[in-house]
Amino acid sequence: MSGAHTRICCRFGFGERGAAMIGSSDAVCQVPVPPRLGVVTDLTPVREGDRCIWLALSEDGTISRWDIAAGRHEAVGATAVAAEDGRETWNDRTLRRHLHASHDGMFAAVVNDYGRFGEVIDLRTGEVTLDLDNQGDNEETVPFSLAFARRRGRCVVVHRTDWNRLDVSDPQTGELLTDRELPAQETADAVPEHDLDYFHGALYVSPDGKRILDDGWMWHPIGIPAVWDLDPWFEGNVWESEDGPSRVDVCDRGDYWDHAMTWIDSVRVAVEGLGDDGGAMRPGARIFDTSRTAVSGQWRTPTAVELLAFEGPTGPFFSDGTHLFTGGDSGLSIWDPTAGKLLGAVPGFSPTNYHPGARQFVELADGVARLWTA
């Protein structure tokens, strides 16, 4: 399939803060969504070198492989996850299907964000290999916790199986790889070892694939992003996600979670919002180094150190390993996360997806994919 492309070369000017201002009509390429794709409700990148390959989820549940540059697409699977219509969500969030893909594009997962159900699909066969159920309990407050990762070179899927539990499964066979049971309570008032008082949220795997960031919260509602290492969880300590030695809380904000955050590189994360309380949060970004250790007596424990906080960033956060990109309503902004300086902007362009291999941002609007390449 081929589609018409509209592309005009970039021109640069300078705004009040010295940042390069890129006119959206000059910098953004527009590609019509192929009619046979129908209404595309979500996209997720597939890494094939520097090519811009996406998986696209259509309104009817079809999953397609879409090469935007070449204008080609083909159906590779479908989902029948229940819509869970009528479910009430928290803080005006919208219950929607969310598409995830493995690094190599062999597996996809479709889940209901702010809902309970989902499924993993082997795109080579079209078969559902794993039915997902997070068991409810405040599921309307968070996106469905799910991320693909790699273990010994093979794909695994991390997913929420209870409000306070994440598991790792083999997406090809559905085999549970982190089987465990809480120890019995010794007394009625005792809390069992490893019992985690934490509602898991959106998950983000670090660019090197070694760590995971969890945008969860705990009662009385406090948002607490947390980070831990994947290798010890996959290979040795099945309790690593609960209270393992590598787990570290990044920060805490009263009544504030499910907001923008991203890995900058393998150790730094950017978290949206300046302040400690959701009722008085200001637009901005906080940059944390999550690799530091604190020494207490003879023990060294992981800790997160705030490196910088600066005003301005809002909306979805993305990174290419060097820059922080933010996609608020006014447009895409490019920031230096080491100095908090605004470097450039693409006015009128508010992307919802980023392809790290192609360094390309996408905004879907009215049957058109609007693209900008960093």
Stockholm file with secondary structure:
# STOCKHOLM 1.0

chainA/1-374         MSGAHTRICCRFGFGERGAAMIGSSDAVCQVPVPPRLGVVTDLTPVREGDRCIWLALSEDGTISRWDIAAGRHEAVGATAVAAEDGRETWNDRTLRRHLHASHDGMFAAVVNDYGRFGEVIDLRTGEVTLDLDNQGDNEETVPFSLAFARRRGRCVVVHRTDWNRLDVSDPQTGELLTDRELPAQETADAVPEHDLDYFHGALYVSPDGKRILDDGWMWHPIGIPAVWDLDPWFEGNVWESEDGPSRVDVCDRGDYWDHAMTWIDSVRVAVEGLGDDGGAMRPGARIFDTSRTAVSGQWRTPTAVELLAFEGPTGPFFSDGTHLFTGGDSGLSIWDPTAGKLLGAVPGFSPTNYHPGARQFVELADGVARLWTA
#=GR chainA/1-374 SS CCCCCBCCCCCEEECTTSCEEECHHHHCEEEECCGGGCSEEEEEEEEETTEEEEEEEETTSEEEEEETTTTEEEEEEECCCCCCTTCCCSTTCCCEEEEEECTTSSEEEEEEETSSEEEEEETTTTEEEEEEECCCSSGGGSCCCEEEEEETTEEEEEEEEETTEEEEECTTTCCBSCCCCCCCCSSTTCCCTTCCCCEEEEEEECTTSSEEEEEEEETTTEEEEEEEEHHHHHHTCTTHHHHCTTCEECCCEETCCSCCEEESSSSEEEEEEESSBGGGCEEEEEEEEEEEEEEETTEEEEEEEEEEEEECCCSCEEESSSCEEEEETTEEEEEETTTTEEEEEEETCCCSEEETTTTEEEEEETTEEEEEEC
#=GC SS_cons         CCCCCBCCCCCEEECTTSCEEECHHHHCEEEECCGGGCSEEEEEEEEETTEEEEEEEETTSEEEEEETTTTEEEEEEECCCCCCTTCCCSTTCCCEEEEEECTTSSEEEEEEETSSEEEEEETTTTEEEEEEECCCSSGGGSCCCEEEEEETTEEEEEEEEETTEEEEECTTTCCBSCCCCCCCCSSTTCCCTTCCCCEEEEEEECTTSSEEEEEEEETTTEEEEEEEEHHHHHHTCTTHHHHCTTCEECCCEETCCSCCEEESSSSEEEEEEESSBGGGCEEEEEEEEEEEEEEETTEEEEEEEEEEEEECCCSCEEESSSCEEEEETTEEEEEETTTTEEEEEEETCCCSEEETTTTEEEEEETTEEEEEEC
//
